[in-house]
Amino acid sequence: MRTRGGPGEGGGILLFAVTGNTVRGNVANANRGVGIGVFEDQPGDSTGNVLTANVANSSQDHGISAVDGTVDGGGNIAHGNTPPPNCLGVRPAPKRRRSGCEGHKTPRAECGSSPQQR
């Protein structure tokens, strides 16, 4: 899934008060809000959702924002989102290098993470 939100909308991929979902292999770039978000209405009503190998860059909120109880499946990438940190509730993928358009190496991921591992 590649998304930038519809006209007048904010976020990319959003889960509200749901349990047991897997969000894997998505690209959610340049959103007006959060790129990928897992939110709750009541404490604990969004547990067991898994975020794995997603990309959320250049959004006008955090790239990935996930509540306590979200399972970090690893491999998530977020870069250039405002405000920092790029990731809340999941750990970013380790920084890797890849060939840039002109043959030089560029960083692939620069994520912050919340103080707690979730």
Secondary structure in CASP SS format (residue, H / E / C, confidence):
PFRMAT SS
TARGET T0000
AUTHOR 0000-0000-0000
METHOD secondary structure of the structure
MODEL  1
M C 1.00
R E 1.00
T C 1.00
R C 1.00
G C 1.00
G C 1.00
P C 1.00
G C 1.00
E C 1.00
G C 1.00
G C 1.00
G C 1.00
I E 1.00
L E 1.00
L E 1.00
F E 1.00
A C 1.00
V C 1.00
T C 1.00
G C 1.00
N C 1.00
T E 1.00
V E 1.00
R E 1.00
G C 1.00
N C 1.00
V E 1.00
A C 1.00
N C 1.00
A C 1.00
N C 1.00
R C 1.00
G C 1.00
V C 1.00
G C 1.00
I E 1.00
G E 1.00
V E 1.00
F E 1.00
E C 1.00
D C 1.00
Q C 1.00
P C 1.00
G C 1.00
D C 1.00
S C 1.00
T C 1.00
G C 1.00
N C 1.00
V E 1.00
L E 1.00
T E 1.00
A C 1.00
N C 1.00
V E 1.00
A E 1.00
N E 1.00
S C 1.00
S C 1.00
Q C 1.00
D C 1.00
H C 1.00
G C 1.00
I E 1.00
S E 1.00
A E 1.00
V C 1.00
D C 1.00
G C 1.00
T C 1.00
V E 1.00
D E 1.00
G E 1.00
G E 1.00
G C 1.00
N C 1.00
I E 1.00
A E 1.00
H E 1.00
G C 1.00
N C 1.00
T C 1.00
P C 1.00
P C 1.00
P C 1.00
N C 1.00
C E 1.00
L E 1.00
G C 1.00
V C 1.00
R C 1.00
P C 1.00
A C 1.00
P C 1.00
K C 1.00
R C 1.00
R E 1.00
R E 1.00
S E 1.00
G C 1.00
C C 1.00
E C 1.00
G C 1.00
H C 1.00
K E 1.00
T E 1.00
P E 1.00
R C 1.00
A C 1.00
E C 1.00
C C 1.00
G C 1.00
S C 1.00
S C 1.00
P C 1.00
Q C 1.00
Q C 1.00
R C 1.00
END
